């Protein structure tokens, strides 16, 4: 069961108020007890000074009993005794030095002041008096608080509920938003502590809106890209029905097969992009050197057909912590683009560059390159450079960037420094 913030705050605040009341009552008792004790001691001293025994009293009160003897003030329950010499009743020690003492008579506890001299004066008062004063003082502090606790509890609940009401309203507003176009949350009337949370949600909603916009554009572009070859295939298939000769049918089948191949490649790239966005099972240590040799061998027939010098430049063996399929997809798309847009007789080199902080993989060609103004846009889905030779769907670099993002790396394109051309670069931090 989830913890209720409102119930938790109400309980904590109520407990804090009750604890504060108990502390106040304890402090009141301690202060009142200290003051009552000091007051009692001062009073006993003053009474002893005012009450002086004489020889007549001393001769008649040599044997005194606490219950019967002495001069008693009924209102204050103060008892005064005068004892000649070293005489004393059973409850009072004879060697008790002058001053203040607390004695237990067996019946009750007494506060005693002894004044020395020829006739000792002993002033006695039960300690119950001062204890009663202290307890009454504590009760006067605690009882009103206990009586007010129901009212305080009600006020605490109302205040907490009132403070949390804007958050409840905000949650309801967020729940009622449309999934197609979520709106920004308003931070009016919200506690200051909640504002950073609202800003974070709004930034997340901005990213969601941006991503949804990209997905809508991607779907529209994909539909358009698929419609064109499918329409052409439909027309070519219909034209086959009007051909009478076998030779004419063969001539019509060639462009039909070419169109089917282009549609297949586009569909495969769309599936690759979807798989890349979905991610895979996890990272592992990939032997990039072995993967590079496999890809060189795979694309060598295409390079030879176009008379392109395809090679591998490896300083030392390279391994990366990555998803094998995603990394292979990055390198395949980079090599395909380089071989596609490099003219016959050109060069394409796959470079492996281990580093101290970052490992780098580059695909370098001496083709026509990409204008600076379009080097960022080439990573958009279905974007093709105007005037570029060769056929393509415009998805290769978009797939490469998506895969790089999944791996925590970056992809970029740069101008080749020596002799012109393009450098495709994948960079990933070392582990």
JOPERA-V687102 format. One line per field, one symbol per residue. ss: DSSP state (@ for helix, = for strand, . for the rest). phi: phi as a letter, one per 40 degrees, with the letter a starting at -180 (. if undefined). burial: 1 if it has 24 or more other ideal C-beta (glycine too) atoms within 12 Angstrom, else 0. A space follows every 10 residues. Layout:
ss=???
phi=???
burial=???
This chain:
ss=....@@@@@@ @@@@@@@@@@ @@@@@@@@@@ @@@@@@@@@@ @@@@@@@@@@ ....@@@@@@ .......... ===....=== ====...... ........== ====....== =====...== ======.@@@ @@@@@@@@@@ @@@@@@@@@@ @@@@@@@@@@ @@@@@@@@@@ @@@@@..... .......... .@@@@@@@@@ @@@@@@@@@@ @@@@@@@@@@ @@@@@@@@@@ @@@@@@@@@@ .....@@@@@ @@@@@@@@@@ @@@@@@@@@@ @@@@@@@@.. ...====@@@ @@@@@@@@@@ @@@@@...== ====....== ==.@@@@@@@ @@@@@@@@@@ @.....==== ===....=== =====..... .@@@..@@@. .......... .....@@@@@ @@@@@@@..= =====..... .========. .
phi=.ccccccccc cccccccccc cccccccccc cccccccccc cccccccccc bbcbcccccc bcbbbccbcg cbcccbfcbb bbbcgccacc cbcccccdhc abbbcgbacb bbbbbcidbc bbbbaccdcc cccccccccc cccdccccdd cccccccccc ccccdccccc cccccccccc acccccbcgc ddccddcccc cccccccccc cccccccccc cccccccccc cccccccccc cccccccccc cccdcccccc cccccccccc ccccccccgb cicacbcccc cccccccccc dcccccfbcb abbbcadbbb cacdcccccc cccccccccc bccdgcbbbc bbbcbcbbcb bbbbbbccgb ddcbcccccc cgcbccgccg bacgbdcccc cccccccgbb babbcccbgg hbbcbbbacc b
burial=0000000001 0011001000 1001100110 0110011001 1011101100 1010001000 1001010011 0000000111 1111001110 1100010001 1010000001 1111100011 1111111011 0011001100 1100100000 0100010001 0001011001 0000000000 0000100001 0001000100 1000000000 0000000100 1100110010 0010010000 0000000000 0100010010 0110110011 0110011000 0000010110 1100110010 0010010111 1100000111 0111111111 1111111111 1110011111 1110000011 1111111111 0000000110 1111100000 0111111111 1111011111 1110010000 1111111100 0
